[in-house]
Amino acid sequence: MSISEKIKKYKEDLPKDVDLVAVSKTKPNEDLMEAYDAGQRIFGENKIQEMTDKHEALPKDIEWHMIGHVQSNKVKYMAPYVNLVHAVHKLKLLKEINKRAKEENRVINCLLQLKIAEEDSKYGMGADEALKILNSEAYKEMENVKIVGLMGMATLTEDEQKIDSEFAYLKVKMDDFSKEFPELTILSMGMSGDYQIAIKNGSTMLRIGSSIFGERNYN
Ligand SMILES: *Cc1c(COP(=O)(O)O)cnc(C)c1O
């Protein structure tokens, strides 16, 4: 199937209340434009420099989501245009995003990344840490960032039950937190290999790359 056929198929198959982030990291602008022409408007990248280059080259009605680990010293480059930062993993990063958003006269929406997988390689904080940030004076004083939900990545495994229980855990935390913080409405979970399990567990936003654009080549 071509990229545009894939996009159309996802749009038909996904529940209407689930948003699709097309993860286009490493892919050339032509591939993004093919998805764009098929109606896709949300694109996800994991490197700020690459996202900024694409933002400059491509149509201005694209929503850019930073889905990867963010280095504080690069926040300023995306602050003028980024729509959602998925993987905030500490208060210090939130402070930097707030500072740079203020310079741009913007409010930047962010998700807190909870660690739900076993692997050490996956960033994220514990649920207690996330709650601490939401309740902190430091966050309450930030006028240019808004935490609008949670994000998580399941363990890379064939064991679907394990993935299921990790996503279920994140959904429980989402429901807990949103009682106290009703502005938390986005639950970003699910990738090419596990998105069906994520939808079953209440995902509202999928981040799908390889099954739309094909395998990535990092060389
Ligand atoms: C690359 C990436 C994805 C997409 O992964 P696929 O398996 O290609 O769908 C989703 N989320 C994050 C954080 C990523 O880095």
The ligand as a MOL file (V3000), in Angstrom:
LIG
                    3D

  0  0  0     0  0            999 V3000
M  V30 BEGIN CTAB
M  V30 COUNTS 15 15 0 0 0
M  V30 BEGIN ATOM
M  V30 1 C 9.5350 6.4010 16.4230 0
M  V30 2 C 8.5120 6.5960 17.4700 0
M  V30 3 C 7.1880 6.1740 17.2810 0
M  V30 4 C 6.7020 5.4490 16.0440 0
M  V30 5 O 7.1630 4.1320 16.0430 0
M  V30 6 P 6.6530 3.0870 14.9230 0
M  V30 7 O 6.9050 1.7800 15.5620 0
M  V30 8 O 7.4880 3.3280 13.7130 0
M  V30 9 O 5.2090 3.3360 14.6790 0
M  V30 10 C 6.2680 6.4430 18.2970 0
M  V30 11 N 6.6210 7.0820 19.4350 0
M  V30 12 C 7.8880 7.4880 19.6430 0
M  V30 13 C 8.2080 8.1750 20.9220 0
M  V30 14 C 8.8700 7.2610 18.6780 0
M  V30 15 O 10.1240 7.6700 18.9210 0
M  V30 END ATOM
M  V30 BEGIN BOND
M  V30 1 1 1 2
M  V30 2 1 2 3
M  V30 3 2 2 14
M  V30 4 1 3 4
M  V30 5 2 3 10
M  V30 6 1 4 5
M  V30 7 1 5 6
M  V30 8 2 6 7
M  V30 9 1 6 8
M  V30 10 1 6 9
M  V30 11 1 10 11
M  V30 12 2 11 12
M  V30 13 1 12 13
M  V30 14 1 12 14
M  V30 15 1 14 15
M  V30 END BOND
M  V30 END CTAB
M  END
